[in-house]
C-alpha cells in the first residue's frame, strides 16, 4: 500500500496541473492512488450498514409471513388481537 495520495481531493481530485506519476516517484511511492475518493475518505460504512439493514429486513419479512400463515384457520397456531389487524383499504 505504498501509493501517493498527492493530488487527491474531495470527490474528483485536484484541478492543479500536476503529474501524479512524477510526484509519486519523486516522493518515493510506488504509484499514485487510483481512486481519489478512496484516498481521502470512504463510503464503505454506508454499504455495510445498508447491507445489514437489508438482511435484518429480510428476516423480519419472513417472520411476518410465518405469523400470517400461522394465524390462518388452517393452522390456528397464533391469534392476533384485533388491534394488530386491519381491514381492507378498499372495503370496510
TIMI-2910 file (N, C-alpha, C, CB; in pm, 1 decimal, decimal comma, always signed):
<rs>
+----------+----------+----------+----------+----------+----------+----------+----------+----------+----------+----------+----------+------+
!      n_x !      n_y !      n_z !     ca_x !     ca_y !     ca_z !      c_x !      c_y !      c_z !     cb_x !     cb_y !     cb_z ! resn !
+----------+----------+----------+----------+----------+----------+----------+----------+----------+----------+----------+----------+------+
!    +82,9 !   -118,5 !     +0,0 !     +0,0 !     +0,0 !     +0,0 !    +86,8 !   +124,0 !     +0,0 !    -94,0 !     +0,3 !   +119,9 !  Unk !
!   +183,6 !   +124,5 !    -83,7 !   +275,0 !   +237,3 !    -95,0 !   +230,3 !   +326,0 !   -211,1 !   +421,6 !   +188,7 !   -115,2 !  Unk !
!   +112,6 !   +388,1 !   -195,5 !    +55,2 !   +471,4 !   -300,2 !    +48,9 !   +616,8 !   -255,2 !    -84,6 !   +421,3 !   -338,5 !  Unk !
!    +74,1 !   +706,6 !   -346,4 !    +79,6 !   +850,0 !   -317,2 !    -58,6 !   +914,1 !   -330,7 !   +179,6 !   +920,0 !   -411,1 !  Unk !
!   -110,5 !   +974,0 !   -222,8 !   -240,3 !  +1040,3 !   -231,7 !   -232,1 !  +1184,7 !   -280,3 !   -307,3 !  +1036,9 !    -98,1 !  Unk !
!   -111,2 !  +1235,4 !   -308,1 !    -95,9 !  +1374,6 !   -350,3 !   -175,5 !  +1400,2 !   -478,1 !    +53,3 !  +1408,9 !   -372,0 !  Unk !
!   -255,7 !  +1503,3 !   -476,6 !   -341,8 !  +1534,5 !   -590,3 !   -483,0 !  +1483,9 !   -572,5 !   -284,0 !  +1477,2 !   -715,6 !  Unk !
!   -504,8 !  +1404,6 !   -469,3 !   -639,9 !  +1357,4 !   -440,3 !   -709,0 !  +1460,7 !   -352,9 !   -637,8 !  +1217,6 !   -370,7 !  Unk !
!   -831,5 !  +1490,7 !   -386,2 !   -910,9 !  +1584,5 !   -306,4 !  -1052,8 !  +1530,0 !   -299,3 !   -908,5 !  +1729,9 !   -367,6 !  Unk !
!  -1136,7 !  +1599,3 !   -227,9 !  -1273,8 !  +1552,1 !   -211,2 !  -1340,7 !  +1532,6 !   -347,2 !  -1354,8 !  +1651,0 !   -125,3 !  Unk !
!  -1397,5 !  +1417,1 !   -366,1 !  -1476,5 !  +1375,7 !   -481,8 !  -1397,0 !  +1345,8 !   -608,0 !  -1574,5 !  +1480,1 !   -512,1 !  Unk !
!  -1327,4 !  +1442,9 !   -668,8 !  -1274,9 !  +1417,0 !   -802,6 !  -1128,3 !  +1450,4 !   -822,2 !  -1353,4 !  +1492,4 !   -900,5 !  Unk !
!  -1054,7 !  +1475,7 !   -719,5 !   -914,3 !  +1509,4 !   -737,6 !   -893,2 !  +1659,2 !   -739,6 !   -861,5 !  +1448,2 !   -865,3 !  Unk !
!   -781,9 !  +1700,0 !   -796,1 !   -746,3 !  +1841,7 !   -797,9 !   -750,1 !  +1898,1 !   -939,3 !   -607,8 !  +1862,4 !   -737,3 !  Unk !
!   -769,0 !  +2028,0 !   -948,2 !   -767,7 !  +2093,5 !  -1079,6 !   -629,5 !  +2149,7 !  -1112,8 !   -872,1 !  +2206,0 !  -1084,0 !  Unk !
!   -534,0 !  +2137,8 !  -1019,5 !   -398,1 !  +2184,2 !  -1046,6 !   -332,2 !  +2092,4 !  -1148,9 !   -314,4 !  +2189,6 !   -916,2 !  Unk !
!   -256,6 !  +2147,9 !  -1242,0 !   -194,4 !  +2066,3 !  -1347,2 !    -68,0 !  +1995,9 !  -1296,4 !   -160,0 !  +2154,0 !  -1469,0 !  Unk !
!    -85,5 !  +1890,5 !  -1219,0 !    +29,9 !  +1816,3 !  -1167,5 !    +37,9 !  +1681,0 !  -1236,5 !    +20,7 !  +1798,5 !  -1013,4 !  Unk !
!   +157,1 !  +1630,1 !  -1244,0 !   +179,1 !  +1496,0 !  -1297,1 !   +186,1 !  +1402,9 !  -1176,8 !   +310,7 !  +1487,7 !  -1385,8 !  Unk !
!    +79,3 !  +1331,2 !  -1151,5 !    +72,3 !  +1247,1 !  -1031,9 !   +174,3 !  +1133,8 !  -1035,1 !    -67,4 !  +1189,8 !  -1016,9 !  Unk !
!   +202,6 !  +1082,6 !  -1153,3 !   +304,9 !   +977,6 !  -1165,8 !   +441,7 !  +1031,8 !  -1124,4 !   +310,3 !   +923,2 !  -1311,3 !  Unk !
!   +474,5 !  +1150,0 !  -1172,3 !   +604,7 !  +1209,8 !  -1142,4 !   +616,4 !  +1244,6 !   -993,7 !   +626,6 !  +1335,8 !  -1228,3 !  Unk !
!   +512,2 !  +1301,8 !   -935,5 !   +519,3 !  +1336,7 !   -793,0 !   +526,8 !  +1211,4 !   -706,4 !   +397,8 !  +1421,6 !   -752,3 !  Unk !
!   +459,1 !  +1105,5 !   -747,0 !   +466,8 !   +980,5 !   -670,8 !   +609,1 !   +925,0 !   -672,5 !   +368,3 !   +876,3 !   -727,6 !  Unk !
!   +673,8 !   +928,0 !   -788,7 !   +812,5 !   +879,9 !   -798,1 !   +907,6 !   +969,5 !   -720,0 !   +856,9 !   +872,4 !   -944,8 !  Unk !
!   +886,8 !  +1102,1 !   -727,4 !   +973,9 !  +1196,2 !   -655,6 !   +962,9 !  +1178,4 !   -504,2 !   +938,9 !  +1340,8 !   -693,6 !  Unk !
!   +845,9 !  +1139,0 !   -457,0 !   +825,0 !  +1117,9 !   -313,3 !   +848,8 !   +972,8 !   -271,9 !   +683,7 !  +1159,4 !   -274,6 !  Unk !
!   +900,1 !   +891,7 !   -364,6 !   +936,7 !   +750,9 !   -341,7 !   +816,8 !   +660,7 !   -309,2 !  +1036,8 !   +742,6 !   -228,7 !  Unk !
!   +706,3 !   +689,7 !   -374,2 !   +592,0 !   +598,8 !   -368,7 !   +599,6 !   +507,7 !   -490,0 !   +455,7 !   +677,0 !   -364,8 !  Unk !
!   +534,1 !   +393,1 !   -483,5 !   +532,5 !   +302,6 !   -598,2 !   +449,6 !   +359,3 !   -713,1 !   +477,8 !   +166,1 !   -557,0 !  Unk !
!   +338,9 !   +423,7 !   -679,3 !   +247,2 !   +478,2 !   -780,5 !   +148,0 !   +572,2 !   -711,8 !   +171,4 !   +363,1 !   -856,2 !  Unk !
!    +76,6 !   +653,4 !   -788,9 !    -29,5 !   +734,0 !   -727,9 !   -153,0 !   +647,0 !   -701,4 !    -66,4 !   +854,1 !   -819,5 !  Unk !
!   -235,9 !   +692,0 !   -611,2 !   -359,3 !   +616,9 !   -585,3 !   -448,4 !   +621,4 !   -708,8 !   -434,6 !   +674,1 !   -461,7 !  Unk !
!   -522,0 !   +515,5 !   -730,6 !   -607,5 !   +508,0 !   -849,3 !   -739,7 !   +580,7 !   -829,7 !   -634,1 !   +363,1 !   -885,2 !  Unk !
!   -789,6 !   +582,0 !   -707,5 !   -920,0 !   +641,6 !   -680,6 !   -902,8 !   +751,5 !   -576,6 !  -1022,1 !   +534,4 !   -632,0 !  Unk !
!   -928,2 !   +875,7 !   -615,8 !   -904,6 !   +987,4 !   -523,6 !  -1000,6 !   +985,3 !   -405,2 !   -917,5 !  +1119,8 !   -597,5 !  Unk !
!  -1122,4 !   +938,2 !   -424,8 !  -1217,4 !   +933,2 !   -313,5 !  -1170,8 !   +834,5 !   -207,0 !  -1357,5 !   +894,4 !   -364,0 !  Unk !
!  -1117,7 !   +720,7 !   -249,0 !  -1065,1 !   +624,6 !   -152,2 !   -940,4 !   +676,3 !    -81,5 !  -1033,9 !   +493,2 !   -221,0 !  Unk !
!   -871,0 !   +770,8 !   -141,6 !   -750,6 !   +827,2 !    -79,6 !   -783,3 !   +916,7 !    +38,1 !   -670,9 !   +905,1 !   -181,4 !  Unk !
!   -891,2 !   +990,8 !    +28,4 !   -921,9 !  +1090,8 !   +131,3 !  -1040,8 !  +1053,6 !   +218,6 !   -948,2 !  +1223,5 !    +66,6 !  Unk !
!  -1120,8 !   +958,3 !   +176,8 !  -1240,1 !   +921,7 !   +252,9 !  -1289,2 !   +786,8 !   +203,1 !  -1351,9 !  +1030,3 !   +239,6 !  Unk !
!  -1390,0 !   +734,6 !   +267,3 !  -1452,9 !   +613,3 !   +217,0 !  -1602,0 !   +618,0 !   +244,8 !  -1389,7 !   +488,1 !   +280,5 !  Unk !
!  -1673,3 !   +538,4 !   +171,3 !  -1817,7 !   +528,0 !   +189,5 !  -1858,0 !   +383,8 !   +218,5 !  -1891,5 !   +580,0 !    +65,2 !  Unk !
!  -1760,5 !   +300,5 !   +249,0 !  -1788,8 !   +159,5 !   +272,7 !  -1881,4 !   +138,1 !   +391,0 !  -1660,5 !    +84,2 !   +294,7 !  Unk !
!  -1871,1 !   +224,7 !   +492,5 !  -1955,3 !   +207,1 !   +610,3 !  -2103,4 !   +219,7 !   +574,3 !  -1918,2 !   +309,6 !   +718,0 !  Unk !
!  -2135,1 !   +299,0 !   +473,0 !  -2274,4 !   +313,4 !   +430,1 !  -2323,0 !   +182,3 !   +370,2 !  -2289,5 !   +428,8 !   +327,6 !  Unk !
!  -2241,8 !   +121,6 !   +285,5 !  -2279,4 !     -5,5 !   +224,2 !  -2293,5 !   -115,7 !   +327,9 !  -2176,9 !    -45,9 !   +119,7 !  Unk !
!  -2203,2 !   -119,1 !   +424,9 !  -2211,6 !   -220,3 !   +529,5 !  -2338,1 !   -202,7 !   +612,6 !  -2088,4 !   -214,3 !   +619,3 !  Unk !
!  -2372,2 !    -77,9 !   +645,4 !  -2493,1 !    -51,0 !   +722,7 !  -2617,8 !    -88,9 !   +643,8 !  -2499,1 !    +96,6 !   +763,0 !  Unk !
!  -2622,5 !    -49,7 !   +516,7 !  -2737,5 !    -83,8 !   +433,5 !  -2748,7 !   -234,5 !   +411,5 !  -2728,1 !    -12,3 !   +299,4 !  Unk !
!  -2636,6 !   -302,0 !   +397,6 !  -2639,5 !   -447,3 !   +383,2 !  -2694,8 !   -515,5 !   +506,6 !  -2500,9 !   -499,7 !   +354,0 !  Unk !
!  -2650,6 !   -470,9 !   +624,5 !  -2701,8 !   -528,1 !   +749,5 !  -2850,0 !   -499,0 !   +766,0 !  -2624,0 !   -473,3 !   +869,7 !  Unk !
!  -2892,9 !   -377,3 !   +731,5 !  -3035,0 !   -342,2 !   +741,3 !  -3118,3 !   -425,7 !   +644,5 !  -3055,6 !   -192,2 !   +713,0 !  Unk !
!  -3064,9 !   -450,5 !   +525,9 !  -3135,8 !   -531,8 !   +427,2 !  -3152,3 !   -675,7 !   +475,0 !  -3061,7 !   -529,3 !   +293,6 !  Unk !
!  -3047,3 !   -731,0 !   +533,3 !  -3054,8 !   -868,1 !   +585,6 !  -3155,1 !   -875,8 !   +700,0 !  -2915,8 !   -916,1 !   +633,2 !  Unk !
!  -3152,0 !   -776,8 !   +790,5 !  -3247,0 !   -774,8 !   +902,4 !  -3390,1 !   -761,9 !   +851,5 !  -3214,5 !   -659,1 !   +998,9 !  Unk !
!  -3412,6 !   -676,4 !   +751,5 !  -3547,0 !   -658,6 !   +696,3 !  -3596,5 !   -786,5 !   +629,8 !  -3548,6 !   -543,2 !   +595,7 !  Unk !
!  -3507,5 !   -858,4 !   +563,5 !  -3545,8 !   -985,1 !   +501,2 !  -3591,8 !  -1084,9 !   +606,2 !  -3429,0 !  -1043,2 !   +420,7 !  Unk !
!  -3518,4 !  -1093,9 !   +716,9 !  -3558,1 !  -1185,6 !   +824,1 !  -3691,1 !  -1143,7 !   +886,5 !  -3449,4 !  -1191,6 !   +932,0 !  Unk !
!  -3711,1 !  -1013,7 !   +903,9 !  -3836,9 !   -965,7 !   +961,9 !  -3955,6 !   -993,1 !   +869,9 !  -3827,7 !   -816,0 !   +991,2 !  Unk !
!  -3937,5 !   -979,3 !   +738,3 !  -4048,3 !  -1008,8 !   +647,2 !  -4080,4 !  -1157,9 !   +646,7 !  -4014,8 !   -961,6 !   +505,0 !  Unk !
!  -3978,6 !  -1240,5 !   +659,7 !  -4004,2 !  -1385,1 !   +666,6 !  -4078,9 !  -1421,5 !   +794,2 !  -3872,3 !  -1463,4 !   +659,2 !  Unk !
!  -4041,0 !  -1359,2 !   +905,3 !  -4111,9 !  -1382,7 !  +1031,1 !  -4256,4 !  -1335,4 !  +1020,7 !  -4040,8 !  -1311,3 !  +1147,6 !  Unk !
!  -4278,9 !  -1217,8 !   +961,9 !  -4414,5 !  -1165,8 !   +945,7 !  -4498,4 !  -1258,4 !   +857,7 !  -4410,8 !  -1024,7 !   +885,5 !  Unk !
!  -4438,0 !  -1312,0 !   +752,4 !  -4510,3 !  -1404,5 !   +666,0 !  -4549,2 !  -1531,2 !   +741,9 !  -4425,6 !  -1440,2 !   +543,4 !  Unk !
!  -4459,2 !  -1581,9 !   +823,5 !  -4490,4 !  -1700,3 !   +903,9 !  -4604,8 !  -1672,5 !  +1001,6 !  -4365,8 !  -1746,6 !   +980,7 !  Unk !
!  -4603,4 !  -1555,5 !  +1063,4 !  -4711,1 !  -1521,1 !  +1157,8 !  -4844,8 !  -1513,7 !  +1085,7 !  -4681,4 !  -1386,8 !  +1228,3 !  Unk !
!  -4845,7 !  -1457,0 !   +965,6 !  -4969,7 !  -1450,7 !   +887,6 !  -5018,7 !  -1591,4 !   +856,1 !  -4948,5 !  -1370,5 !   +757,0 !  Unk !
!  -4929,8 !  -1678,0 !   +813,0 !  -4969,7 !  -1815,9 !   +780,6 !  -5017,4 !  -1889,3 !   +905,8 !  -4852,2 !  -1892,7 !   +715,7 !  Unk !
!  -4946,7 !  -1872,9 !  +1018,2 !  -4983,2 !  -1941,5 !  +1141,7 !  -5117,0 !  -1893,1 !  +1197,8 !  -4874,5 !  -1922,3 !  +1245,2 !  Unk !
!  -5159,4 !  -1773,4 !  +1157,7 !  -5285,9 !  -1721,7 !  +1210,2 !  -5405,7 !  -1758,7 !  +1122,6 !  -5278,0 !  -1571,1 !  +1224,0 !  Unk !
!  -5383,5 !  -1828,6 !  +1011,8 !  -5495,1 !  -1869,8 !   +926,1 !  -5571,5 !  -1983,7 !   +991,9 !  -5444,4 !  -1912,5 !   +786,2 !  Unk !
!  -5698,4 !  -2001,1 !   +954,6 !  -5777,7 !  -2109,9 !  +1015,2 !  -5717,8 !  -2248,7 !   +992,3 !  -5918,6 !  -2107,3 !   +959,9 !  Unk !
!  -5644,0 !  -2267,2 !   +885,3 !  -5583,2 !  -2397,0 !   +858,6 !  -5478,4 !  -2436,3 !   +961,4 !  -5521,4 !  -2396,6 !   +722,4 !  Unk !
!  -5407,9 !  -2340,6 !  +1017,4 !  -5304,8 !  -2366,8 !  +1117,9 !  -5354,0 !  -2331,8 !  +1257,9 !  -5177,6 !  -2287,8 !  +1085,9 !  Unk !
!  -5402,2 !  -2210,5 !  +1274,2 !  -5455,9 !  -2161,7 !  +1401,2 !  -5355,6 !  -2175,3 !  +1516,5 !  -5583,5 !  -2236,9 !  +1435,2 !  Unk !
!  -5227,3 !  -2150,7 !  +1487,0 !  -5123,9 !  -2153,2 !  +1591,1 !  -5116,6 !  -2021,5 !  +1666,7 !  -4988,2 !  -2184,7 !  +1529,9 !  Unk !
!  -5150,9 !  -1913,0 !  +1598,7 !  -5135,3 !  -1779,4 !  +1655,6 !  -5267,7 !  -1705,5 !  +1643,0 !  -5020,6 !  -1700,7 !  +1584,9 !  Unk !
!  -5303,4 !  -1634,2 !  +1747,3 !  -5421,5 !  -1547,2 !  +1741,8 !  -5376,8 !  -1405,3 !  +1771,1 !  -5532,3 !  -1593,2 !  +1843,2 !  Unk !
!  -5397,2 !  -1319,8 !  +1673,4 !  -5358,8 !  -1180,3 !  +1689,0 !  -5478,9 !  -1098,9 !  +1736,2 !  -5303,0 !  -1123,5 !  +1556,6 !  Unk !
!  -5458,6 !  -1008,5 !  +1831,1 !  -5569,0 !   -922,1 !  +1874,4 !  -5615,2 !   -831,4 !  +1759,8 !  -5526,2 !   -836,5 !  +1996,0 !  Unk !
!  -5739,1 !   -788,2 !  +1765,1 !  -5792,9 !   -702,1 !  +1660,0 !  -5714,2 !   -572,2 !  +1645,5 !  -5938,2 !   -670,8 !  +1688,4 !  Unk !
!  -5650,3 !   -527,3 !  +1752,0 !  -5573,4 !   -402,4 !  +1743,3 !  -5450,8 !   -416,7 !  +1652,0 !  -5528,7 !   -358,4 !  +1883,4 !  Unk !
!  -5405,5 !   -539,8 !  +1627,2 !  -5292,1 !   -562,8 !  +1537,8 !  -5334,8 !   -593,9 !  +1395,2 !  -5207,7 !   -675,5 !  +1590,3 !  Unk !
!  -5461,9 !   -613,1 !  +1372,9 !  -5509,3 !   -648,2 !  +1239,6 !  -5585,0 !   -530,9 !  +1179,5 !  -5598,8 !   -773,8 !  +1244,3 !  Unk !
!  -5586,9 !   -525,7 !  +1048,6 !  -5658,6 !   -419,1 !   +978,8 !  -5748,5 !   -479,8 !   +873,7 !  -5560,7 !   -318,3 !   +914,8 !  Unk !
!  -5841,9 !   -400,6 !   +829,5 !  -5929,0 !   -443,7 !   +721,7 !  -5870,4 !   -404,2 !   +588,2 !  -6068,5 !   -385,0 !   +737,8 !  Unk !
!  -5947,4 !   -424,9 !   +486,8 !  -5904,9 !   -389,5 !   +352,2 !  -5904,6 !   -238,1 !   +335,9 !  -5996,3 !   -455,2 !   +247,1 !  Unk !
!  -5815,9 !   -188,6 !   +253,3 !  -5815,1 !    -44,7 !   +226,2 !  -5924,9 !     -7,2 !   +127,1 !  -5678,1 !     -1,1 !   +172,1 !  Unk !
!  -5984,0 !   -106,6 !    +60,7 !  -6090,2 !    -81,8 !    -36,5 !  -6227,4 !   -100,8 !    +26,6 !  -6074,7 !   -174,2 !   -157,4 !  Unk !
!  -6241,2 !   -204,8 !   +106,9 !  -6372,0 !   -237,5 !   +165,1 !  -6368,9 !   -212,9 !   +315,7 !  -6410,9 !   -385,2 !   +134,8 !  Unk !
!  -6481,1 !   -175,9 !   +371,0 !  -6485,0 !   -151,4 !   +517,6 !  -6469,2 !   -277,2 !   +599,9 !  -6614,9 !    -84,9 !   +555,7 !  Unk !
+----------+----------+----------+----------+----------+----------+----------+----------+----------+----------+----------+----------+------+
</rs>
